[in-house]
Amino acid sequence: QEYNSTQLQQQPNQPGLVALPSSLNSVVRNLANMPEKRVAPTIDNAEDFDLKLPGFLNKNKTLAILLDYDGTLAPIADNPNKTVMPITTEVVLNKLAKHPNVFMAIISGRGIKDVQNRVGISGIMYAGNHGIEIERPDGSRHDYQLPIEVQENYTKLVKELRANVEKNNAWVEDKRVSLTYHYRDTPLDIKESQKQVAVKIIESHGFRANQAHEAIEAKPPVNWNKGEAALFILKQQFGENWADDVKVVFAGDDTTDEDAMRLLQGVGKSFRISTDPQIQTFADFRLSRQDLVSDLLKWLSSAYGL
Ligand SMILES: O=P(O)(O)OC[C@H]1O[C@H](O[C@H]2O[C@H](CO)[C@@H](O)[C@H](O)[C@H]2O)[C@H](O)[C@@H](O)[C@@H]1O
């Protein structure tokens, strides 16, 4: 099994890992120069962007906009097939995507074809399956190679989940290399226990179980995630010194987006969409409502003269 530094801290019960007293934990973090999650300043309305980020944007500098899809560009719906981007978001997103000084990438947990069809903008970069598959505007791809053993375990995992917990309205979304176990419509009295069985099955196959909206994301145990994918995309597009030349903005709403928020700390500005005022995040700001994403995009587009 492979773990990155954050997961090492979050999973002290893994075999071979020693849980540190909390006082030592912060010493270790400082030594390793690792950022910590905390309650981030909040953006509550469109005016807050200018007020809280004065001077951040510069229309003469390239802007890289990296965005999550579900819960960010489109509000959460009760079924993944029912998501729709609000028209205002769609319009401003299309304008930004065409700007010569703007680079755009959508980094989603969905399968790549699925998210491409839903966003529907050509000429931008897409990453699917939490960054495992990446497609450039010219159609060329980067696929993170999963070890054979992990691929085999994935096939077994799908089978076992389907046989044991695809019941009581819960279902498995098989995305070839990662899956989502959806349990929104499972009756309340058995929801939690059935979900716990699913989590156990996921972990017994060596996969990571991440809490999502009425769903569990099962991700392969590799050191590749939305954060690594974001850095890979920026390096490929702008070279090793991308941080000197490019203004980076990232927005996402989920636990899986935190990987990007963590790795972009200090080199970009990131926004976590959450209604929870106490949420702990690596993001620079919390957007208190999903519809503020549209305002974020309008703020970017007006700074770039659109
Ligand atoms: O990384 P994202 O673009 O945010 O994708 C994350 C997952 O989104 C989808 O599930 C979530 O959104 C659904 C539609 O709003 C909702 O019904 C579900 O409860 C959410 O968990 C998608 O189905 C997954 O494949 C993505 O991994």
The ligand as a MOL file (V3000), in Angstrom:
LIG
                    3D

  0  0  0     0  0            999 V3000
M  V30 BEGIN CTAB
M  V30 COUNTS 27 28 0 0 0
M  V30 BEGIN ATOM
M  V30 1 O -15.2800 15.3590 -8.6470 0
M  V30 2 P -16.7000 15.6750 -8.9860 0
M  V30 3 O -16.8610 16.2660 -10.3520 0
M  V30 4 O -17.3360 16.5080 -7.9210 0
M  V30 5 O -17.4440 14.2730 -9.0090 0
M  V30 6 C -17.6390 13.5780 -7.7860 0
M  V30 7 C -18.6990 12.5170 -7.9590 0
M  V30 8 O -19.8540 13.1680 -8.4740 0
M  V30 9 C -21.0040 12.3830 -8.7390 0
M  V30 10 O -21.6360 12.0470 -7.5230 0
M  V30 11 C -22.0360 13.1570 -6.7480 0
M  V30 12 O -22.9080 13.9820 -7.5280 0
M  V30 13 C -24.1740 13.3930 -7.8860 0
M  V30 14 C -24.9210 14.3940 -8.7390 0
M  V30 15 O -25.0790 15.6120 -8.0800 0
M  V30 16 C -24.9450 13.0140 -6.6210 0
M  V30 17 O -26.1780 12.3670 -6.9720 0
M  V30 18 C -24.0860 12.0900 -5.7520 0
M  V30 19 O -24.7660 11.8700 -4.5240 0
M  V30 20 C -22.7390 12.7380 -5.4830 0
M  V30 21 O -21.8930 11.8550 -4.7400 0
M  V30 22 C -20.6690 11.1800 -9.5890 0
M  V30 23 O -21.7650 10.3020 -9.6250 0
M  V30 24 C -19.4100 10.4590 -9.1220 0
M  V30 25 O -19.0240 9.5110 -10.1140 0
M  V30 26 C -18.2730 11.4390 -8.9380 0
M  V30 27 O -17.1210 10.7660 -8.4550 0
M  V30 END ATOM
M  V30 BEGIN BOND
M  V30 1 2 1 2
M  V30 2 1 2 3
M  V30 3 1 2 4
M  V30 4 1 2 5
M  V30 5 1 5 6
M  V30 6 1 6 7
M  V30 7 1 7 8
M  V30 8 1 7 26
M  V30 9 1 8 9
M  V30 10 1 9 10
M  V30 11 1 9 22
M  V30 12 1 10 11
M  V30 13 1 11 12
M  V30 14 1 11 20
M  V30 15 1 12 13
M  V30 16 1 13 14
M  V30 17 1 13 16
M  V30 18 1 14 15
M  V30 19 1 16 17
M  V30 20 1 16 18
M  V30 21 1 18 19
M  V30 22 1 18 20
M  V30 23 1 20 21
M  V30 24 1 22 23
M  V30 25 1 22 24
M  V30 26 1 24 25
M  V30 27 1 24 26
M  V30 28 1 26 27
M  V30 END BOND
M  V30 END CTAB
M  END
